[in-house]
């Protein structure tokens, strides 16, 4: 039985490549212009699941994904996957690379290729796009002189690659999460991750220490913690937290129950098998 998946598009994104790692040939993969649109496709029933980027080993978090999961209509993570990322500089066929005056790409890609750009195209205008594939798509439509994107985007949009592997870190990896409406969670595998958004309410001295203490006293290891503004007022923050273990593990459950006694609210974001 096929499944409809939303993903950060257009065709040729790293997200599409990551999604192909976990889907079947008969599944339907539908691209959306940004993370919010992909997640909303699941919320409104257009698609059953969505894959979106959440973290890069070089650039850190994807803020829109964190904010959508913490503050938007509830969704839960049921799986994750990772993908090595490499970047290529591409132009329309026959373009003289010495005439490149504008380069389009996603901000995460631009920051990972900053040294190459500064050395080779110090005067080029950098144009931000919703994804690297959107940059390639725009290049094919004649909007820009060049684009930085995944090598597969050049094939999709019939572009010529003029420089490969231009990223500063050759070991860059992006983590993606698969989300769907709340419901049954994957069963514990012994190698799991639990994600949650923790709202502390009124900020006070020692608030973060109180949260960390609950995990420490139950011997639960944190693999990720990030503060994000709630948007309600200046200085009002919540924390996105990933832990080792499944919510059905007694230690993880005890830590979460302990948090409920000291926090304003906790949004459970899922327990799921860890990638690799």
FENKA-V455273 format. One record per residue. N is the residue number from 0. RES is the residue in one small letter. PSI is psi in whole degrees, 0 to 359 (none if undefined). Layout:
# FENKA-V455273
n: [N,N]
res: [RES,RES]
psi: [PSI,PSI]
This chain:
# FENKA-V455273
n: [0,1,2,3,4,5,6,7,8,9,10,11,12,13,14,15,16,17,18,19,20,21,22,23,24,25,26,27,28,29,30,31,32,33,34,35,36,37,38,39,40,41,42,43,44,45,46,47,48,49,50,51,52,53,54,55,56,57,58,59,60,61,62,63,64,65,66,67,68,69,70,71,72,73,74,75,76,77,78,79,80,81,82,83,84,85,86,87,88,89,90,91,92,93,94,95,96,97,98,99,100,101,102,103,104,105,106,107,108,109,110,111,112,113,114,115,116,117,118,119,120,121,122,123,124,125,126,127,128,129,130,131,132,133,134,135,136,137,138,139,140,141,142,143,144,145,146,147,148,149,150,151,152,153,154,155,156,157,158,159,160,161,162,163,164,165,166,167,168,169,170,171,172,173,174,175,176,177,178,179,180,181,182,183,184,185,186,187,188,189,190,191,192,193,194,195,196,197,198,199,200,201,202,203,204,205,206,207,208,209,210,211,212,213,214,215,216,217,218,219,220,221,222,223,224,225,226,227,228,229,230,231,232,233,234,235,236,237,238,239,240,241,242,243,244,245,246,247,248,249,250,251,252,253,254,255,256,257,258,259,260,261,262,263,264,265,266,267,268,269,270,271,272,273,274,275]
res: [x,x,x,x,x,x,x,x,x,x,x,x,x,x,x,x,x,x,x,x,x,x,x,x,x,x,x,x,x,x,x,x,x,x,x,x,x,x,x,x,x,x,x,x,x,x,x,x,x,x,x,x,x,x,x,x,x,x,x,x,x,x,x,x,x,x,x,x,x,x,x,x,x,x,x,x,x,x,x,x,x,x,x,x,x,x,x,x,x,x,x,x,x,x,x,x,x,x,x,x,x,x,x,x,x,x,x,x,x,x,x,x,x,x,x,x,x,x,x,x,x,x,x,x,x,x,x,x,x,x,x,x,x,x,x,x,x,x,x,x,x,x,x,x,x,x,x,x,x,x,x,x,x,x,x,x,x,x,x,x,x,x,x,x,x,x,x,x,x,x,x,x,x,x,x,x,x,x,x,x,x,x,x,x,x,x,x,x,x,x,x,x,x,x,x,x,x,x,x,x,x,x,x,x,x,x,x,x,x,x,x,x,x,x,x,x,x,x,x,x,x,x,x,x,x,x,x,x,x,x,x,x,x,x,x,x,x,x,x,x,x,x,x,x,x,x,x,x,x,x,x,x,x,x,x,x,x,x,x,x,x,x,x,x,x,x,x,x,x,x,x,x,x,x,x,x]
psi: [129,157,142,121,134,149,161,112,195,191,139,3,163,327,318,317,320,321,324,340,338,6,169,164,332,1,154,120,120,120,145,157,333,176,315,315,321,317,323,331,328,319,323,4,4,324,159,328,164,145,128,151,146,335,139,141,341,312,350,216,156,100,320,322,314,315,321,317,325,325,339,179,132,137,160,149,132,352,164,159,158,159,127,142,132,150,142,147,129,155,174,149,132,357,135,116,340,347,11,118,344,138,124,143,174,147,322,321,318,317,331,347,18,320,316,315,315,324,319,331,61,340,4,143,129,122,123,135,160,336,166,324,327,326,316,320,317,323,315,333,1,15,333,167,328,167,151,122,180,147,326,334,327,322,317,323,13,53,163,133,125,350,134,158,54,1,152,332,111,353,21,137,140,138,136,148,142,125,156,172,152,144,213,136,153,144,157,139,348,349,76,168,140,130,146,156,125,122,121,351,228,126,141,160,130,5,313,321,321,318,311,325,323,320,320,318,343,8,43,125,132,134,349,136,134,130,143,143,143,339,357,318,164,131,0,111,159,171,135,126,134,137,157,143,168,152,336,350,131,320,317,315,320,320,317,319,324,322,326,335,345,352,155,320,155,128,116,125,0,152,130,159,138,143,147,none]
